[in-house]
Amino acid sequence: MKIVPASGDALIVVDMQSDFLPGGNLAVAGGNDIIPLLNHYMAYFAAHQLPVFATRCWHPSNHCSFQAQGGIWPPHCIAGSKGAAFHPDLELPINTHIISKATTQEKDAYSGFTDTQLNELLQSLAIQRVFIGGIATEYCVFNTVKDALRFHYTTFILEDAVGAINQRPEDGQQALEEMIHLGARSIHYEELAP
């Protein structure tokens, strides 16, 4: 059965930044592979005049998640840096809503909802269903989906347009299964009505 996006729907593209893609400081192997599909999703939503959101990590240079500050990650997505920029192949619609997260030194944020205006913006646009893709499946995508469900949005996970770090080979698949268990619905691009 085809899914027909309509008024009340929004697309959320999670953290498609250069540092999270091959060649970046915290690269998801094969992360570039989902860019063409995300571009298709964004073009579809734009053509149907539905809002597109793009989250990004926008860290200070001494962010608490960095190893030098006792965190677990190498420095990445430092605000204003080349690594924090959206990947140049990502075709963001001109009116994309940009959501910056983890912008203060002392607090990390995997979810696009944590200490941002995302929920308020979605509510102001009378959004009821969200379609979420991007990277990384088991971190920022997982936590954004979890919060979307917590805020009572009907939530679709774009299974063909997410990428996992997979520190353990099964991490991404386990995260997908957990999101579905929590109430998200997995979809693929061809399930959208033309």
ROFISE-510407 format. One line per 3 residues: number of its first residue (from 1); for each residue z, y, x of N, C-alpha, C, O, CB. Coordinates in nm, 2 decimals. Glycine has a CB too. Example, Ala and Ser with C-alpha at 12.3 -4.5 7.8 and 13.67 -1.06 7.14 Angstrom:
BEGIN
1	0.78,-0.57,1.32,0.78,-0.45,1.23,0.78,-0.33,1.32,0.85,-0.33,1.42,0.90,-0.45,1.13 ~ 0.71,-0.22,1.28,0.71,-0.11,1.37,0.79,0.00,1.29,0.80,0.11,1.34,0.57,-0.06,1.41
END
This chain:
BEGIN
1	0.00,-0.12,0.08,0.00,0.00,0.00,0.00,0.12,0.09,0.08,0.14,0.18,0.12,0.00,-0.10 ~ -0.09,0.22,0.06,-0.11,0.34,0.14,0.01,0.44,0.11,0.06,0.45,0.00,-0.24,0.40,0.11 ~ 0.05,0.51,0.22,0.15,0.61,0.20,0.07,0.74,0.19,-0.02,0.77,0.27,0.25,0.62,0.32
4	0.11,0.82,0.09,0.04,0.95,0.07,0.13,1.06,0.10,0.21,1.10,0.02,-0.01,0.96,-0.08 ~ 0.12,1.12,0.22,0.20,1.24,0.25,0.17,1.35,0.15,0.05,1.38,0.12,0.18,1.28,0.40 ~ 0.27,1.42,0.11,0.25,1.53,0.01,0.36,1.64,0.04,0.44,1.63,0.13,0.26,1.47,-0.13
7	0.35,1.74,-0.05,0.45,1.85,-0.04,0.59,1.79,-0.03,0.62,1.70,-0.11,0.44,1.94,-0.16 ~ 0.68,1.83,0.06,0.81,1.78,0.07,0.82,1.68,0.19,0.92,1.63,0.22,0.85,1.70,-0.05 ~ 0.70,1.67,0.27,0.70,1.58,0.38,0.68,1.66,0.51,0.62,1.77,0.51,0.58,1.48,0.37
10	0.74,1.61,0.62,0.72,1.68,0.75,0.71,1.58,0.86,0.77,1.47,0.85,0.84,1.78,0.78 ~ 0.64,1.61,0.97,0.63,1.53,1.09,0.72,1.59,1.19,0.72,1.71,1.22,0.48,1.53,1.13 ~ 0.79,1.50,1.26,0.88,1.54,1.37,0.83,1.46,1.50,0.84,1.34,1.50,1.03,1.51,1.34
13	0.78,1.54,1.60,0.74,1.48,1.73,0.85,1.50,1.83,0.89,1.62,1.85,0.60,1.54,1.77 ~ 0.90,1.39,1.88,1.02,1.40,1.97,0.99,1.40,2.11,0.93,1.31,2.17,1.12,1.29,1.93 ~ 1.02,1.51,2.18,1.03,1.52,2.33,0.91,1.47,2.41,0.93,1.40,2.51,1.15,1.44,2.37
16	0.79,1.51,2.37,0.67,1.48,2.44,0.65,1.58,2.55,0.55,1.65,2.55,0.55,1.47,2.34 ~ 0.74,1.57,2.65,0.74,1.67,2.76,0.70,1.60,2.89,0.72,1.48,2.90,0.88,1.73,2.77 ~ 0.65,1.68,2.98,0.59,1.62,3.10,0.69,1.54,3.18,0.65,1.44,3.24,0.54,1.74,3.19
19	0.82,1.58,3.19,0.91,1.50,3.26,0.94,1.36,3.21,0.98,1.28,3.28,1.04,1.58,3.27 ~ 0.91,1.34,3.08,0.93,1.21,3.02,0.81,1.13,3.02,0.81,1.01,2.97,0.98,1.23,2.87 ~ 0.70,1.18,3.08,0.57,1.11,3.08,0.54,1.07,3.23,0.59,1.13,3.32,0.46,1.19,3.01
22	0.45,0.98,3.25,0.41,0.93,3.38,0.39,1.05,3.48,0.31,1.14,3.45,0.29,0.84,3.38 ~ 0.46,1.05,3.59,0.45,1.16,3.69,0.57,1.25,3.68,0.59,1.33,3.77,0.33,1.24,3.67 ~ 0.65,1.24,3.57,0.76,1.32,3.55,0.89,1.26,3.61,0.89,1.15,3.66,0.79,1.35,3.40
25	1.00,1.34,3.61,1.12,1.30,3.67,1.20,1.19,3.60,1.28,1.12,3.66,1.21,1.42,3.68 ~ 1.17,1.17,3.47,1.24,1.07,3.39,1.13,1.00,3.30,1.14,1.01,3.18,1.36,1.13,3.31 ~ 1.03,0.94,3.37,0.91,0.90,3.29,0.93,0.77,3.22,0.99,0.68,3.26,0.80,0.88,3.39
28	0.88,0.77,3.09,0.86,0.65,3.01,0.73,0.58,3.05,0.62,0.64,3.03,0.87,0.68,2.86 ~ 0.74,0.46,3.11,0.61,0.40,3.15,0.52,0.38,3.03,0.56,0.34,2.92,0.65,0.25,3.20 ~ 0.40,0.42,3.04,0.30,0.41,2.93,0.32,0.52,2.83,0.25,0.51,2.72,0.31,0.28,2.87
31	0.40,0.62,2.85,0.43,0.72,2.75,0.30,0.80,2.71,0.29,0.84,2.60,0.53,0.82,2.80 ~ 0.21,0.81,2.80,0.08,0.88,2.77,0.00,0.81,2.67,-0.08,0.87,2.60,0.00,0.89,2.90 ~ 0.02,0.68,2.65,-0.06,0.59,2.56,-0.04,0.64,2.42,-0.13,0.62,2.34,-0.02,0.45,2.58
34	0.07,0.70,2.38,0.09,0.73,2.24,0.04,0.87,2.21,0.04,0.91,2.09,0.24,0.72,2.21 ~ 0.00,0.95,2.31,-0.04,1.09,2.28,-0.16,1.09,2.19,-0.16,1.17,2.09,-0.08,1.16,2.41 ~ -0.27,1.01,2.20,-0.38,1.02,2.11,-0.34,0.99,1.96,-0.38,1.06,1.87,-0.49,0.92,2.15
37	-0.25,0.89,1.94,-0.20,0.87,1.81,-0.12,0.98,1.75,-0.13,1.02,1.64,-0.12,0.74,1.80 ~ -0.03,1.04,1.83,0.05,1.15,1.79,-0.04,1.27,1.75,-0.02,1.34,1.65,0.15,1.20,1.90 ~ -0.15,1.29,1.83,-0.25,1.39,1.80,-0.31,1.36,1.66,-0.34,1.46,1.58,-0.36,1.40,1.91
40	-0.34,1.24,1.63,-0.40,1.20,1.50,-0.30,1.23,1.39,-0.33,1.29,1.29,-0.44,1.05,1.50 ~ -0.17,1.20,1.41,-0.07,1.23,1.31,-0.06,1.38,1.29,-0.05,1.43,1.17,0.07,1.17,1.35 ~ -0.05,1.45,1.40,-0.04,1.60,1.38,-0.16,1.66,1.31,-0.14,1.75,1.23,-0.02,1.66,1.52
43	-0.28,1.62,1.35,-0.40,1.67,1.28,-0.40,1.63,1.13,-0.44,1.72,1.05,-0.53,1.61,1.35 ~ -0.35,1.51,1.10,-0.34,1.47,0.96,-0.25,1.56,0.88,-0.28,1.61,0.78,-0.30,1.33,0.95 ~ -0.13,1.59,0.94,-0.03,1.67,0.87,-0.08,1.81,0.86,-0.06,1.88,0.76,0.11,1.67,0.94
46	-0.14,1.86,0.97,-0.19,2.00,0.96,-0.31,2.01,0.86,-0.31,2.11,0.79,-0.25,2.04,1.10 ~ -0.39,1.91,0.85,-0.51,1.92,0.76,-0.45,1.92,0.61,-0.52,1.97,0.52,-0.60,1.80,0.78 ~ -0.34,1.85,0.59,-0.28,1.85,0.46,-0.18,1.96,0.44,-0.10,1.97,0.34,-0.21,1.72,0.44
49	-0.18,2.06,0.53,-0.09,2.18,0.53,0.06,2.14,0.51,0.13,2.20,0.44,-0.13,2.27,0.41 ~ 0.09,2.04,0.59,0.23,1.99,0.59,0.29,2.03,0.73,0.22,2.03,0.83,0.24,1.84,0.57 ~ 0.42,2.06,0.73,0.48,2.12,0.85,0.50,2.01,0.96,0.53,1.89,0.94,0.62,2.18,0.82
52	0.48,2.06,1.08,0.50,1.98,1.20,0.61,2.04,1.29,0.61,2.16,1.31,0.36,1.96,1.29 ~ 0.70,1.96,1.33,0.81,2.00,1.42,0.80,1.93,1.55,0.75,1.81,1.55,0.95,1.97,1.35 ~ 0.83,1.99,1.66,0.83,1.93,1.79,0.96,1.96,1.86,0.99,2.08,1.89,0.71,1.98,1.88
55	1.04,1.86,1.89,1.17,1.88,1.96,1.14,1.87,2.11,1.05,1.81,2.16,1.27,1.78,1.92 ~ 1.23,1.94,2.18,1.22,1.94,2.33,1.36,1.95,2.39,1.44,2.03,2.34,1.13,2.05,2.38 ~ 1.39,1.88,2.50,1.50,1.90,2.58,1.48,2.03,2.66,1.37,2.05,2.71,1.54,1.78,2.68
58	1.58,2.12,2.66,1.56,2.25,2.72,1.69,2.28,2.80,1.77,2.37,2.76,1.53,2.36,2.61 ~ 1.70,2.21,2.91,1.83,2.20,2.98,1.85,2.32,3.08,1.75,2.36,3.14,1.84,2.07,3.05 ~ 1.97,2.37,3.10,2.00,2.45,3.21,2.00,2.36,3.34,2.01,2.24,3.33,2.14,2.52,3.20
61	1.98,2.43,3.45,1.96,2.35,3.58,2.09,2.27,3.62,2.07,2.18,3.70,1.93,2.45,3.69 ~ 2.20,2.30,3.56,2.33,2.23,3.60,2.38,2.15,3.48,2.50,2.13,3.46,2.44,2.32,3.64 ~ 2.28,2.09,3.40,2.32,2.03,3.27,2.41,1.90,3.30,2.39,1.83,3.40,2.19,1.98,3.20
64	2.50,1.88,3.21,2.60,1.77,3.23,2.54,1.63,3.23,2.60,1.54,3.28,2.70,1.78,3.11 ~ 2.42,1.62,3.18,2.36,1.48,3.18,2.30,1.45,3.32,2.26,1.33,3.34,2.25,1.47,3.08 ~ 2.29,1.55,3.41,2.23,1.52,3.54,2.33,1.45,3.64,2.45,1.48,3.63,2.18,1.66,3.60
67	2.27,1.37,3.72,2.36,1.29,3.81,2.45,1.38,3.90,2.56,1.35,3.93,2.27,1.21,3.90 ~ 2.40,1.50,3.94,2.48,1.59,4.03,2.60,1.64,3.96,2.70,1.68,4.02,2.39,1.70,4.08 ~ 2.60,1.64,3.82,2.71,1.69,3.74,2.79,1.57,3.69,2.87,1.58,3.60,2.66,1.78,3.63
70	2.76,1.45,3.74,2.83,1.33,3.69,2.76,1.26,3.57,2.82,1.16,3.52,2.97,1.36,3.65 ~ 2.64,1.30,3.53,2.57,1.24,3.43,2.49,1.12,3.48,2.51,1.08,3.59,2.47,1.34,3.36 ~ 2.41,1.06,3.39,2.34,0.94,3.42,2.19,0.96,3.45,2.13,0.86,3.50,2.35,0.84,3.31
73	2.14,1.08,3.44,2.00,1.10,3.45,1.96,1.19,3.57,2.05,1.27,3.61,1.94,1.16,3.32 ~ 1.85,1.17,3.63,1.80,1.27,3.73,1.77,1.40,3.66,1.75,1.40,3.54,1.67,1.22,3.80 ~ 1.77,1.51,3.73,1.73,1.64,3.67,1.60,1.63,3.59,1.50,1.57,3.65,1.73,1.75,3.77
76	1.59,1.68,3.47,1.47,1.68,3.39,1.47,1.79,3.29,1.58,1.83,3.25,1.45,1.54,3.32 ~ 1.35,1.83,3.25,1.33,1.92,3.14,1.42,2.05,3.15,1.48,2.09,3.06,1.36,1.85,3.00 ~ 1.42,2.10,3.27,1.49,2.23,3.30,1.41,2.34,3.23,1.29,2.36,3.25,1.51,2.26,3.45
79	1.48,2.42,3.15,1.42,2.52,3.06,1.32,2.61,3.15,1.36,2.66,3.25,1.53,2.61,3.00 ~ 1.20,2.62,3.10,1.10,2.70,3.16,1.02,2.63,3.27,0.93,2.69,3.33,1.17,2.82,3.22 ~ 1.06,2.51,3.31,1.00,2.44,3.42,0.87,2.37,3.37,0.85,2.35,3.25,1.09,2.34,3.49
82	0.79,2.33,3.47,0.66,2.26,3.43,0.70,2.13,3.37,0.63,2.08,3.27,0.58,2.23,3.56 ~ 0.81,2.06,3.41,0.85,1.93,3.36,0.90,1.95,3.21,0.89,1.85,3.14,0.96,1.87,3.44 ~ 0.95,2.06,3.17,1.00,2.08,3.04,0.88,2.11,2.94,0.90,2.11,2.82,1.10,2.19,3.04
85	0.77,2.15,2.99,0.65,2.18,2.90,0.60,2.06,2.83,0.61,1.95,2.88,0.54,2.25,2.99 ~ 0.55,2.09,2.71,0.49,1.98,2.64,0.37,1.93,2.72,0.30,2.01,2.78,0.44,2.02,2.49 ~ 0.34,1.80,2.71,0.23,1.75,2.79,0.10,1.82,2.75,0.07,1.84,2.63,0.21,1.59,2.76
88	0.01,1.85,2.85,-0.11,1.93,2.82,-0.20,1.86,2.72,-0.29,1.93,2.66,-0.18,1.97,2.94 ~ -0.20,1.73,2.71,-0.29,1.66,2.62,-0.24,1.66,2.48,-0.31,1.61,2.39,-0.31,1.52,2.67 ~ -0.12,1.70,2.46,-0.06,1.70,2.32,-0.12,1.82,2.25,-0.10,1.94,2.29,0.10,1.71,2.33
91	-0.18,1.79,2.13,-0.25,1.89,2.06,-0.16,1.94,1.94,-0.18,1.91,1.82,-0.38,1.84,2.00 ~ -0.06,2.03,1.98,0.03,2.08,1.87,-0.04,2.18,1.79,-0.11,2.27,1.84,0.15,2.14,1.94 ~ -0.03,2.16,1.65,-0.09,2.26,1.56,-0.03,2.40,1.60,0.08,2.42,1.64,-0.06,2.23,1.42
94	-0.11,2.51,1.57,-0.07,2.64,1.61,0.06,2.69,1.55,0.13,2.77,1.61,-0.18,2.74,1.57 ~ 0.09,2.64,1.43,0.22,2.68,1.36,0.33,2.58,1.37,0.42,2.57,1.29,0.19,2.71,1.21 ~ 0.33,2.49,1.47,0.43,2.40,1.50,0.57,2.46,1.51,0.58,2.57,1.58,0.40,2.31,1.62
97	0.67,2.41,1.45,0.81,2.46,1.47,0.87,2.39,1.59,0.88,2.27,1.60,0.90,2.43,1.34 ~ 0.90,2.47,1.69,0.96,2.42,1.82,1.11,2.42,1.81,1.17,2.52,1.78,0.91,2.50,1.94 ~ 1.17,2.30,1.83,1.32,2.28,1.83,1.37,2.25,1.97,1.34,2.14,2.02,1.36,2.17,1.72
100	1.45,2.34,2.03,1.50,2.32,2.16,1.64,2.26,2.14,1.72,2.31,2.07,1.50,2.45,2.24 ~ 1.67,2.16,2.22,1.80,2.10,2.21,1.87,2.08,2.35,1.80,2.09,2.45,1.79,1.96,2.14 ~ 2.00,2.05,2.35,2.07,2.03,2.48,2.05,2.15,2.57,2.02,2.14,2.69,2.03,1.90,2.55
103	2.07,2.27,2.51,2.04,2.40,2.58,2.16,2.45,2.65,2.15,2.55,2.73,1.99,2.50,2.48 ~ 2.28,2.39,2.64,2.40,2.44,2.70,2.45,2.34,2.81,2.42,2.22,2.80,2.52,2.47,2.60 ~ 2.51,2.39,2.91,2.55,2.31,3.03,2.64,2.19,2.99,2.63,2.08,3.04,2.62,2.39,3.14
106	2.73,2.22,2.90,2.84,2.13,2.88,2.82,2.02,2.77,2.91,1.93,2.75,2.97,2.20,2.84 ~ 2.70,2.02,2.71,2.68,1.92,2.60,2.54,1.87,2.60,2.45,1.94,2.60,2.71,1.99,2.46 ~ 2.54,1.73,2.59,2.41,1.67,2.58,2.37,1.65,2.43,2.46,1.65,2.35,2.41,1.53,2.66
109	2.25,1.63,2.41,2.20,1.60,2.27,2.08,1.52,2.27,1.97,1.56,2.32,2.18,1.74,2.20 ~ 2.09,1.40,2.22,1.97,1.31,2.21,1.90,1.34,2.08,1.78,1.33,2.07,2.01,1.16,2.21 ~ 1.97,1.38,1.97,1.91,1.40,1.84,1.86,1.54,1.83,1.92,1.64,1.88,2.01,1.38,1.73
112	1.74,1.55,1.77,1.68,1.69,1.74,1.77,1.77,1.64,1.74,1.89,1.62,1.55,1.67,1.68 ~ 1.86,1.70,1.58,1.95,1.77,1.48,2.08,1.83,1.54,2.14,1.92,1.48,1.99,1.68,1.37 ~ 2.11,1.79,1.66,2.24,1.83,1.72,2.24,1.97,1.77,2.16,2.00,1.86,2.28,1.73,1.84
115	2.32,2.05,1.71,2.33,2.20,1.75,2.20,2.27,1.75,2.17,2.36,1.83,2.39,2.21,1.89 ~ 2.11,2.23,1.65,1.98,2.31,1.63,1.97,2.35,1.49,2.06,2.32,1.41,1.86,2.21,1.68 ~ 1.86,2.42,1.46,1.83,2.47,1.33,1.74,2.37,1.25,1.69,2.40,1.14,1.76,2.60,1.33
118	1.72,2.25,1.30,1.63,2.16,1.24,1.66,2.13,1.10,1.57,2.14,1.01,1.62,2.03,1.32 ~ 1.78,2.09,1.07,1.82,2.05,0.93,1.80,2.17,0.83,1.75,2.16,0.72,1.96,2.00,0.92 ~ 1.85,2.29,0.88,1.83,2.41,0.80,1.69,2.44,0.77,1.65,2.48,0.66,1.90,2.53,0.86
121	1.60,2.43,0.87,1.46,2.45,0.85,1.40,2.36,0.76,1.32,2.39,0.67,1.39,2.45,0.99 ~ 1.43,2.23,0.77,1.38,2.13,0.68,1.42,2.16,0.53,1.34,2.15,0.44,1.42,1.99,0.72 ~ 1.55,2.19,0.52,1.60,2.23,0.39,1.53,2.35,0.33,1.49,2.36,0.21,1.75,2.25,0.39
124	1.50,2.45,0.41,1.44,2.57,0.37,1.30,2.55,0.32,1.24,2.62,0.24,1.44,2.68,0.48 ~ 1.23,2.44,0.37,1.10,2.40,0.33,1.10,2.30,0.23,0.99,2.24,0.19,1.02,2.36,0.45 ~ 1.21,2.26,0.17,1.23,2.16,0.07,1.17,2.03,0.11,1.11,1.95,0.03,1.16,2.21,-0.06
127	1.20,1.99,0.24,1.15,1.86,0.29,1.24,1.75,0.24,1.37,1.77,0.24,1.15,1.87,0.44 ~ 1.18,1.64,0.20,1.26,1.53,0.15,1.23,1.40,0.23,1.31,1.31,0.24,1.23,1.50,0.00 ~ 1.11,1.40,0.29,1.07,1.28,0.37,1.03,1.33,0.51,0.95,1.43,0.52,0.95,1.20,0.31
130	1.07,1.26,0.61,1.03,1.29,0.75,0.97,1.17,0.82,1.00,1.06,0.79,1.15,1.34,0.83 ~ 0.87,1.20,0.90,0.79,1.10,0.97,0.82,1.13,1.12,0.78,1.24,1.17,0.64,1.10,0.94 ~ 0.87,1.04,1.20,0.92,1.06,1.33,0.86,0.97,1.43,0.86,0.85,1.42,1.08,1.05,1.33
133	0.81,1.03,1.54,0.75,0.96,1.65,0.78,1.03,1.78,0.84,1.14,1.78,0.60,0.94,1.64 ~ 0.75,0.97,1.90,0.77,1.03,2.03,0.85,0.94,2.12,0.84,0.82,2.11,0.84,1.17,2.01 ~ 0.92,1.01,2.21,1.00,0.93,2.31,1.14,0.99,2.33,1.16,1.11,2.30,0.92,0.93,2.44
136	1.23,0.91,2.38,1.22,0.77,2.40,1.28,0.69,2.28,1.38,0.74,2.22,1.29,0.72,2.53 ~ 1.22,0.58,2.25,1.25,0.51,2.13,1.40,0.49,2.11,1.46,0.51,2.00,1.18,0.37,2.12 ~ 1.47,0.44,2.22,1.61,0.40,2.21,1.71,0.51,2.24,1.83,0.49,2.23,1.63,0.29,2.31
139	1.66,0.63,2.26,1.75,0.75,2.29,1.72,0.86,2.19,1.78,0.86,2.08,1.73,0.80,2.43 ~ 1.63,0.95,2.22,1.61,1.07,2.13,1.55,1.03,2.00,1.58,1.09,1.90,1.53,1.17,2.21 ~ 1.45,0.94,2.00,1.39,0.90,1.87,1.50,0.83,1.78,1.51,0.87,1.67,1.27,0.81,1.89
142	1.57,0.74,1.84,1.67,0.67,1.77,1.78,0.76,1.71,1.81,0.75,1.59,1.74,0.56,1.86 ~ 1.83,0.85,1.79,1.93,0.94,1.74,1.88,1.04,1.64,1.95,1.08,1.55,2.00,1.01,1.85 ~ 1.76,1.09,1.65,1.70,1.18,1.55,1.68,1.11,1.42,1.70,1.16,1.32,1.56,1.23,1.61
145	1.63,0.98,1.43,1.61,0.90,1.30,1.75,0.88,1.24,1.76,0.89,1.12,1.54,0.77,1.34 ~ 1.85,0.84,1.32,1.98,0.82,1.26,2.04,0.94,1.19,2.09,0.93,1.08,2.08,0.78,1.38 ~ 2.02,1.06,1.25,2.07,1.18,1.19,1.98,1.22,1.06,2.04,1.26,0.96,2.06,1.30,1.29
148	1.85,1.19,1.07,1.77,1.22,0.95,1.82,1.13,0.83,1.83,1.18,0.72,1.62,1.19,0.98 ~ 1.85,1.01,0.86,1.91,0.92,0.75,2.04,0.97,0.71,2.08,0.97,0.59,1.92,0.78,0.80 ~ 2.12,1.02,0.80,2.26,1.07,0.77,2.25,1.19,0.68,2.33,1.22,0.59,2.34,1.11,0.89
151	2.14,1.27,0.70,2.12,1.39,0.61,2.04,1.36,0.49,2.00,1.45,0.41,2.05,1.50,0.69 ~ 2.02,1.23,0.46,1.96,1.18,0.34,1.81,1.21,0.32,1.76,1.22,0.21,2.03,1.24,0.22 ~ 1.74,1.22,0.44,1.60,1.22,0.43,1.54,1.08,0.42,1.59,0.99,0.49,1.54,1.30,0.55
154	1.44,1.06,0.34,1.36,0.94,0.35,1.29,0.94,0.48,1.22,1.04,0.51,1.26,0.92,0.23 ~ 1.31,0.84,0.56,1.27,0.85,0.70,1.17,0.74,0.74,1.20,0.62,0.72,1.39,0.84,0.80 ~ 1.06,0.78,0.79,0.96,0.68,0.84,0.95,0.69,0.99,0.95,0.80,1.05,0.82,0.72,0.78
157	0.95,0.58,1.06,0.94,0.57,1.21,0.80,0.53,1.24,0.75,0.43,1.19,1.05,0.47,1.27 ~ 0.73,0.61,1.32,0.59,0.59,1.35,0.59,0.48,1.46,0.59,0.51,1.58,0.52,0.72,1.40 ~ 0.58,0.35,1.42,0.60,0.24,1.52,0.49,0.24,1.62,0.51,0.19,1.73,0.61,0.11,1.44
160	0.37,0.29,1.59,0.26,0.29,1.68,0.26,0.41,1.77,0.17,0.43,1.85,0.13,0.28,1.61 ~ 0.36,0.50,1.75,0.36,0.63,1.82,0.50,0.66,1.88,0.54,0.78,1.87,0.31,0.75,1.74 ~ 0.56,0.56,1.93,0.69,0.58,2.00,0.68,0.50,2.13,0.61,0.40,2.14,0.81,0.52,1.91
163	0.76,0.55,2.23,0.76,0.48,2.36,0.91,0.47,2.41,0.99,0.56,2.39,0.68,0.56,2.46 ~ 0.94,0.35,2.47,1.07,0.32,2.51,1.09,0.33,2.66,0.99,0.29,2.73,1.12,0.19,2.46 ~ 1.20,0.36,2.71,1.23,0.35,2.85,1.25,0.21,2.89,1.20,0.17,3.00,1.37,0.43,2.89
166	1.31,0.13,2.81,1.32,-0.02,2.83,1.39,-0.05,2.97,1.33,-0.12,3.05,1.19,-0.09,2.82 ~ 1.51,0.01,2.99,1.59,-0.03,3.10,1.61,-0.18,3.10,1.61,-0.25,3.21,1.72,0.04,3.11 ~ 1.63,-0.24,2.98,1.62,-0.38,2.96,1.50,-0.40,2.87,1.47,-0.32,2.78,1.75,-0.44,2.89
169	1.42,-0.50,2.90,1.29,-0.51,2.83,1.29,-0.51,2.68,1.19,-0.47,2.61,1.22,-0.64,2.87 ~ 1.40,-0.54,2.62,1.41,-0.55,2.47,1.47,-0.42,2.41,1.48,-0.42,2.29,1.49,-0.67,2.43 ~ 1.50,-0.32,2.49,1.58,-0.21,2.43,1.50,-0.14,2.32,1.56,-0.10,2.22,1.60,-0.11,2.55
172	1.37,-0.11,2.34,1.29,-0.04,2.24,1.28,-0.12,2.11,1.29,-0.06,2.01,1.15,-0.01,2.30 ~ 1.25,-0.25,2.12,1.24,-0.33,2.00,1.37,-0.34,1.93,1.38,-0.33,1.81,1.19,-0.47,2.04 ~ 1.48,-0.35,2.00,1.61,-0.35,1.94,1.64,-0.22,1.87,1.70,-0.22,1.76,1.73,-0.38,2.04
175	1.60,-0.11,1.93,1.62,0.02,1.86,1.54,0.03,1.73,1.59,0.08,1.63,1.58,0.14,1.96 ~ 1.42,-0.02,1.74,1.33,-0.02,1.62,1.40,-0.10,1.51,1.41,-0.06,1.39,1.19,-0.07,1.65 ~ 1.45,-0.22,1.54,1.51,-0.30,1.44,1.64,-0.24,1.39,1.66,-0.25,1.27,1.55,-0.44,1.50
178	1.71,-0.17,1.47,1.83,-0.10,1.42,1.80,0.01,1.33,1.87,0.03,1.23,1.92,-0.05,1.54 ~ 1.69,0.09,1.36,1.65,0.20,1.27,1.61,0.15,1.14,1.65,0.21,1.03,1.54,0.28,1.34 ~ 1.54,0.04,1.13,1.50,-0.02,1.01,1.62,-0.08,0.93,1.63,-0.06,0.81,1.40,-0.14,1.03
181	1.71,-0.14,1.00,1.84,-0.19,0.94,1.92,-0.07,0.88,1.98,-0.09,0.78,1.92,-0.26,1.05 ~ 1.91,0.05,0.94,1.99,0.16,0.89,1.92,0.23,0.77,1.98,0.31,0.70,2.00,0.27,1.00 ~ 1.79,0.19,0.75,1.72,0.24,0.63,1.59,0.31,0.66,1.52,0.35,0.56,1.81,0.34,0.56
184	1.55,0.32,0.78,1.41,0.38,0.81,1.31,0.28,0.78,1.33,0.16,0.78,1.40,0.43,0.96 ~ 1.19,0.33,0.75,1.07,0.24,0.72,0.97,0.26,0.84,0.94,0.37,0.88,1.01,0.28,0.59 ~ 0.93,0.15,0.89,0.83,0.15,1.00,0.69,0.16,0.94,0.66,0.09,0.85,0.84,0.02,1.09
187	0.61,0.25,1.00,0.47,0.26,0.95,0.38,0.27,1.07,0.42,0.30,1.18,0.45,0.38,0.85 ~ 0.25,0.25,1.04,0.14,0.27,1.14,0.04,0.37,1.08,0.03,0.39,0.96,0.07,0.13,1.18 ~ -0.04,0.43,1.17,-0.13,0.54,1.12,-0.22,0.50,1.01,-0.25,0.57,0.92,-0.21,0.59,1.24
190	-0.27,0.37,1.02,-0.37,0.33,0.92,-0.31,0.31,0.78,-0.38,0.29,0.69,-0.44,0.20,0.97 ~ -0.18,0.32,0.77,-0.11,0.31,0.64,-0.12,0.44,0.57,-0.08,0.44,0.45,0.03,0.26,0.66 ~ -0.15,0.55,0.63,-0.16,0.68,0.56,-0.29,0.68,0.48,-0.39,0.64,0.52,-0.15,0.80,0.67
193	-0.28,0.74,0.36,-0.39,0.75,0.28,-0.49,0.85,0.34,-0.45,0.95,0.40,-0.35,0.80,0.14 ~ -0.62,0.82,0.33,-0.72,0.91,0.40,-0.72,1.05,0.34,-0.80,1.14,0.38,-0.86,0.85,0.39
END
